[in-house]
Amino acid sequence: PGRVPADVMDGTWRPPVTDGSGQDRKVLKAAFDILKGAGYALQDGVMLDPEGKPFGFEILTASQNEERLAAIYQRTLAKIGIAVTIRNLDGDQIQSRKQRFDFDVLIGSSGFENSLSPGIEQLGRWGSAAANAEGSFNLAGVADPAIDAALEAMLDARSREDYVAAVRVLDRLLISGNYMVPMQHNTQQWLAYWSYLEHPQKTPISGYRLPTWWRKPK
């Protein structure tokens, strides 16, 4: 009880949407108000935590594209006094940091894609046992008894109804935990293909699947 906000519980929650300028005052004010309510304060353009220390964090990036996204986030947060630094690492360095949980923030890519039937792999992503297991995929260090219970219910389900209910509980808990900051999402896929190829009229929810395409009869 009380673990999930009302709008997440009733399905009306949506991620915040900005005007795309990086200077949306409405969203920045909402963020500032949340920080202020938690004891943070803005002094001489610097956000101070409840102990009076400057608030900031480091973002690790592994490519120019990730660095570009991090820089956009950096500029936006600077407007409310949050000091963000960016460090670009090569593949081996960033993998080592991931395995040791030695980072503040990472720019994620396709590492959190899921099948339409989540299974035992979710233990390694969100389960408490994986929170401190070196090399696990629980990069956010999630250790929540409620999430553990949802995972157990999902894996123990013996009917579709129980399975769907457990997955939805897990989904609501993950949304409520704010473990990720959604940055961008494209709802479309674009591709070029030869005119002699044909594809199904309906596209799966997870995107096109080349093995389902065929060559048109001559």
SULGI-V286126 format. One record per helix or strand of 3 or more residues. SS is the DSSP state (H for helix, E for strand). FROM is the first residue (numbers start at 1). TO is the last residue. Records with the same first field share a line. If there is no record, write none. Layout:
# SULGI-V286126
SS=FROM-TO  FROM-TO
This chain:
# SULGI-V286126
H=6-9  25-37  64-78  91-99  121-126  128-130  145-156  160-177  210-212
E=41-43  46-48  56-61  83-88
